[in-house]
Amino acid sequence: MMSLRVLTGITTSGTPHLGNYVGAIRPAIVASQSPDSDCFFFMADYHALIKCDDPARIERSRLEIAATWLAAGLDPERVTFYRQSDVPEVTELNWLLTCVTAKGQMNRAHAYKASTDVNEAAGEDADAGITMGLFCYPILMAADILLFNPHKVPVGRDQIQHIEMTRDVAARFNHLFGQGSDLFVLPEAHIEEHVATLPGLDGRKMSKSYDNTIPLFEGGHKAMKDAIAKIVTNSLLPGDAKDPDNSHLVTIFEAFASKEQTQQFKDELRAGLGWGDAKKRLLDLIERDIAPMRERYEALMAHPEEIEALLQAGAAKARATAAPLLKKVRESLGLRAMQAVAAPIAKAEKKAALPLFKQFRLEDGLFYFNFSAADGRLLLQSTGFAQGKEAGQWIAKLKNEGVAAINGDTAISLSEGVAATDVSAALAVLLAE
């Protein structure tokens, strides 16, 4: 049975907080425990350089994040756990992908657009203070992912666009240089539907930039208790009925509770449970999971040399996977060793043309496909789809079911003068190969 490969990482620009644990680290740990998964987890310290120019903070954060993942249950014997900067193949692939990525695609990246919007609102030049690191961030992320060809990438909802960009870059590279085979797997974003993005103390997404985080291990039990006490609630008093469906305190509770516990908590709030008691319930619930991890974390932080040894071993495992793929990528681009080539004995017979399905994306952002006969005559074409995989699913359906799959569906239309029998004949020729 083929293993499901999973890859994820976390930027090393700060101290991990509860949102990092719920949104990235915990799903990674769960994925790593599946017997049929092949997991790659890394610390994205190159990405940290985009956001942080404090070397001491970068160094400290790498140690804290490594210790956090290990304390949370990541087993380096089961997974490949490494630092991005210990795998030089990442930066080489980053450049190779940069050479085939459209600038217009990068112009649409959320992080870049958000920065230009802030500049324009302040009356500044749109690109003031924006580095090429920020602008090209999605390409480096694509290199992180594609170098290991994972099937799934656990991310927060705010990172879905980067996975879509990664898929676009991979598809373009495969089309240009794959020579009939796919060098890169098109990865899927994996969202933990139960709670993908944890709210912070003020209800916004939990983020260091908003200064609204709940510490995971830093400061111990007291720091977590003090942070939870600061969660913003309304002014309703004990005994007053409260609306749990509009409380971010409940959202955080739900991230650590069973469905039954969550329902009971909501019922008690509706019955008048005070916010102070509710916060104590939340603290007790979180500490049930976090306290044992905190003890392990503190032991790891006291022995950074042990963490370093684990990371170096992880880098060696990662490079053993990355190097062969990068060799194929280099060769596909013509970056090959020079050697004498014998003259061909006879001219190869030109292979007859076949009917062809073609997928593409237009400027409207939608995905399309068409089907042409061996002589190039257009037989059918689709309307636009929001996701590329929808076009792929239609192609597979036509190959499996034939022209009957259309059955009046307005998503597919035959070209003028083309009969269903023409399509059937072309499909038969294609599938006979």
Disulfide bonds with the S-S distance in Angstrom:
none
